[in-house]
Amino acid sequence: MYLVTTDTRLGAVVVAPECADDLNDETRAAIEAAAFTWQPDIEAFTQPGQDRQAAARIALRLVQLGHDVLAV
């Protein structure tokens, strides 16, 4: 499962896997191709800005890859 949200404190769209098993090579490549960067300190990918369309697009892509997504 993935959490996809906008975080005003970080000033970013955040994509966070529930556990390491959710982050396979195909999923990592899709997230990074959408201009997200892994942030090891929060164990999530971020993309600067509060673009809800970017959040919706990556949430849809994760669903297409077979993941459950909680988007808030």
N, C-alpha and C positions, 0 to 999 in steps of 0.2 A: 504494500500500500504506500501511496505517496500523499504528502500534504503539499498543496499548491496554494499560495497566498501572497498577498502584498503585505509588506511589513514597513510601517512608517518609521519605526525606530532605525531600521537598517537602510531605509530609502531604497528598497529593492523588492523585486518579485522573488519569492523563495520557493524552491522545489526540494522537499526533504523526504528521503526514503525512510520508511518505518524501521527497516533493519538492513544490514549489509547485503543480505541475500536478495533484496529487491533490486540491487544495483548491478546488473549484468553488463557485459560489454556493449550489447546492442542498445540498451537503455541509456547508458552513459554517453554513447556516441550521439544519440538523438538529442539528449539534453544539451550537450556541448555544441552541437550543430545549430541549436536555437540560441546561441550566444550566452549561455549560462556558464558560470565558473564555479568550480568546487571550492568551498570554504571549509577547511578541516576543523576550524575552531567551533563551528556550529553544526558540522556534519550535514551540510546542505549545499545545494547549488543556488547561486544568486545571479540576478541580472539587475543592474542599476535602473532605478525608476519605479514608478507605480502603475505601469501599463497593464490594465486589467485584460486587454485583448491578448497581450503576450502570455499572461497567466492562463487564459482560456485556451489558447493555441497549444501550450505545452501540456495542459491537462488532457486535452483531446488526444494528443500524440501518445501520452502515456497509456490512456485507455486503449488506443489502437494497438499498442504493444502488449496488451493483456494485463495491465496493472489496474488495481482498484485505486481510485483517486478521491481524496477528500479535498474539495476546493472551497475555500472561505475567503 
